[in-house]
């Protein structure tokens, strides 16, 4: 985390949840479009608080509900942009907008996933992104980011659509990712990070 206060345009992330084990790629919930959030109630608030605690326990910058086995289109994040400024937020039912034409520049940086910890490979993504949706209380939210924040917003929105970043890789990089995941498997037990 940054030494400067996080940019929290819709309030700080809810805390006080329970750390849950992270679901791995291959579990069916990871590979299907998630159910839209329709109720902004105590159950959703508890889910989001659990997601926040799990994200921090796993030392991640974002986490989608499917990554703790819950079929809901919601993610949380605490991620820096290309200037180092951290932004925090909750997005339910995300809609992603990416630059087009001359405004579209690709960032070919490394990417990883908490659902396969320890494995990183290059994954080209647009270097800026905007996500709209609703917050944990149902109010409209909008986040725009560059650098790692842009990558995070795209990665987590993908999770709500049933896409893992390995699905976006060419065959050669997918094989490299598979090998990295196999090497890292012993370091991250199935109940990680809740162990």
C-alpha positions as CSV (number, residue, x, y, z in Angstrom):
1,X,0.0,0.0,0.0
2,X,1.0,3.6,-0.6
3,X,2.1,6.0,2.1
4,X,-0.4,8.6,0.7
5,X,-4.1,8.2,1.5
6,X,-6.1,6.2,-1.0
7,X,-8.4,7.9,-3.5
8,X,-11.8,6.8,-2.4
9,X,-14.4,8.7,-4.3
10,X,-17.3,6.6,-3.0
11,X,-15.9,5.9,0.5
12,X,-13.4,3.6,2.0
13,X,-13.7,-0.2,1.5
14,X,-15.8,-2.0,4.1
15,X,-13.7,-3.9,6.7
16,X,-14.5,-6.5,9.4
17,X,-15.1,-9.4,7.0
18,X,-13.8,-13.0,7.2
19,X,-10.9,-14.2,5.1
20,X,-12.1,-16.9,2.7
21,X,-10.2,-19.5,0.7
22,X,-9.6,-18.4,-2.9
23,X,-11.3,-20.4,-5.7
24,X,-8.9,-21.7,-8.4
25,X,-9.2,-21.6,-12.1
26,X,-11.1,-24.7,-13.3
27,X,-13.9,-24.3,-10.8
28,X,-17.1,-23.8,-12.8
29,X,-17.9,-20.5,-11.1
30,X,-14.7,-19.0,-12.5
31,X,-15.7,-19.8,-16.1
32,X,-19.2,-18.5,-16.5
33,X,-20.8,-15.0,-16.5
34,X,-21.8,-14.1,-13.0
35,X,-25.3,-13.3,-11.8
36,X,-26.1,-9.6,-11.7
37,X,-26.4,-8.0,-8.3
38,X,-30.1,-7.1,-7.7
39,X,-30.3,-6.7,-3.9
40,X,-28.2,-4.2,-2.0
41,X,-28.7,-5.7,1.4
42,X,-26.8,-7.0,4.5
43,X,-25.8,-10.2,2.6
44,X,-24.1,-8.1,-0.1
45,X,-22.4,-5.9,2.5
46,X,-21.0,-9.0,4.3
47,X,-19.9,-10.5,1.0
48,X,-18.0,-7.3,0.0
49,X,-16.4,-7.1,3.5
50,X,-15.2,-10.7,3.2
51,X,-13.8,-10.0,-0.3
52,X,-11.9,-7.0,1.0
53,X,-10.4,-9.0,3.9
54,X,-9.5,-11.8,1.5
55,X,-7.9,-9.5,-1.0
56,X,-5.7,-7.9,1.6
57,X,-4.8,-11.3,3.2
58,X,-3.7,-12.5,-0.2
59,X,-1.8,-9.3,-0.9
60,X,-3.8,-8.6,-4.0
61,X,-5.0,-5.4,-5.7
62,X,-8.4,-6.7,-6.7
63,X,-10.8,-9.6,-6.1
64,X,-14.0,-10.7,-7.8
65,X,-16.8,-12.6,-5.9
66,X,-16.3,-15.7,-8.1
67,X,-12.8,-15.9,-6.7
68,X,-14.2,-16.8,-3.3
69,X,-16.8,-19.1,-5.0
70,X,-19.7,-16.7,-5.1
71,X,-21.7,-16.3,-8.3
72,X,-22.2,-12.5,-8.2
73,X,-21.0,-9.8,-10.6
74,X,-19.1,-7.7,-8.0
75,X,-15.4,-6.9,-7.4
76,X,-13.4,-4.9,-5.0
77,X,-10.0,-3.2,-5.6
78,X,-7.2,-1.2,-4.0
79,X,-4.8,-0.5,-6.8
80,X,-2.3,2.1,-7.9
81,X,-2.4,3.9,-11.2
82,X,0.7,4.8,-13.3
83,X,1.4,7.8,-10.9
84,X,1.4,5.5,-7.8
85,X,-1.9,6.9,-6.5
86,X,-4.0,4.1,-5.0
87,X,-7.7,4.1,-5.7
88,X,-10.1,1.9,-3.8
89,X,-13.6,0.8,-4.7
90,X,-16.5,-1.7,-5.0
91,X,-18.2,-2.2,-8.4
92,X,-21.3,-4.2,-8.9
93,X,-22.5,-5.1,-12.4
94,X,-19.5,-3.6,-14.0
95,X,-19.6,-2.2,-17.6
96,X,-16.1,-1.7,-19.1
97,X,-15.2,1.0,-21.6
98,X,-11.9,1.0,-23.4
99,X,-10.2,3.5,-25.7
100,X,-10.6,3.1,-29.4
101,X,-8.7,4.2,-32.5
102,X,-5.7,6.5,-32.0
103,X,-6.4,6.8,-28.3
104,X,-5.8,3.0,-27.8
105,X,-2.3,2.1,-26.5
106,X,-1.4,-1.3,-25.3
107,X,0.5,-2.1,-22.1
108,X,2.2,-5.5,-22.5
109,X,3.1,-5.8,-18.8
110,X,3.0,-8.9,-16.6
111,X,-0.3,-10.1,-15.2
112,X,-1.2,-12.6,-12.5
113,X,-4.3,-13.7,-10.7
114,X,-5.0,-14.5,-7.1
115,X,-6.9,-17.6,-8.3
116,X,-3.5,-18.9,-9.5
117,X,-1.1,-17.3,-7.1
118,X,2.6,-17.0,-8.0
119,X,2.2,-17.2,-11.8
120,X,2.8,-14.2,-14.0
121,X,3.1,-13.7,-17.8
122,X,2.8,-10.8,-20.2
123,X,-0.8,-10.0,-21.2
124,X,-1.4,-7.1,-23.5
125,X,-4.2,-4.8,-22.4
126,X,-5.2,-1.2,-23.2
127,X,-3.3,1.2,-20.9
128,X,-6.5,3.1,-19.8
129,X,-9.9,1.9,-18.9
130,X,-13.2,3.1,-17.3
131,X,-15.6,1.0,-15.4
132,X,-19.2,2.0,-14.4
133,X,-21.6,0.1,-12.2
134,X,-23.1,0.5,-8.8
135,X,-21.5,0.6,-5.3
136,X,-22.3,-1.7,-2.4
137,X,-25.3,0.5,-1.6
138,X,-26.7,0.7,-5.1
139,X,-25.5,4.2,-6.0
140,X,-23.9,4.7,-9.4
141,X,-20.0,4.5,-9.5
142,X,-17.4,5.2,-12.1
143,X,-13.7,4.6,-12.0
144,X,-11.1,5.5,-14.6
145,X,-7.5,4.3,-14.4
146,X,-4.2,4.1,-16.2
147,X,-1.3,1.7,-15.7
148,X,-1.9,-1.1,-13.2
149,X,-5.3,0.3,-12.3
150,X,-6.4,0.1,-15.9
151,X,-5.2,-3.5,-15.9
152,X,-7.0,-4.3,-12.6
153,X,-10.3,-2.8,-13.8
154,X,-10.2,-4.9,-17.0
155,X,-9.0,-8.1,-15.2
156,X,-11.7,-7.9,-12.5
157,X,-14.5,-7.0,-15.0
158,X,-13.4,-10.1,-17.0
159,X,-13.9,-12.3,-13.9
160,X,-17.6,-11.1,-13.7
161,X,-18.0,-12.3,-17.3
162,X,-16.4,-15.7,-16.7
163,X,-13.1,-14.9,-18.4
164,X,-9.7,-15.6,-16.7
165,X,-6.7,-13.7,-18.1
166,X,-5.3,-17.0,-19.5
167,X,-8.2,-17.0,-21.9
168,X,-6.7,-13.8,-23.5
169,X,-3.2,-15.3,-24.1
170,X,-1.8,-16.8,-27.2
171,X,-0.9,-20.5,-27.1
172,X,2.8,-20.0,-26.4
173,X,2.2,-17.6,-23.4
174,X,-0.7,-19.9,-22.1
175,X,1.8,-22.8,-22.0
176,X,4.3,-20.5,-20.1
177,X,1.5,-19.6,-17.6
178,X,0.6,-23.2,-17.1
179,X,4.2,-24.1,-16.2
180,X,4.5,-21.1,-13.8
181,X,1.2,-22.2,-12.2
182,X,2.5,-25.8,-11.7
183,X,5.8,-24.5,-10.2
184,X,3.8,-22.2,-7.7
185,X,1.2,-24.8,-6.8
186,X,3.1,-26.2,-3.8
187,X,3.6,-22.8,-2.3
188,X,-0.2,-22.0,-2.2
189,X,-2.4,-24.7,-0.6
190,X,-6.1,-24.9,-1.6
191,X,-7.2,-23.1,1.5
192,X,-4.9,-20.1,0.8
193,X,-5.0,-17.4,2.2
194,X,-7.3,-18.6,4.9
195,X,-4.9,-21.1,6.4
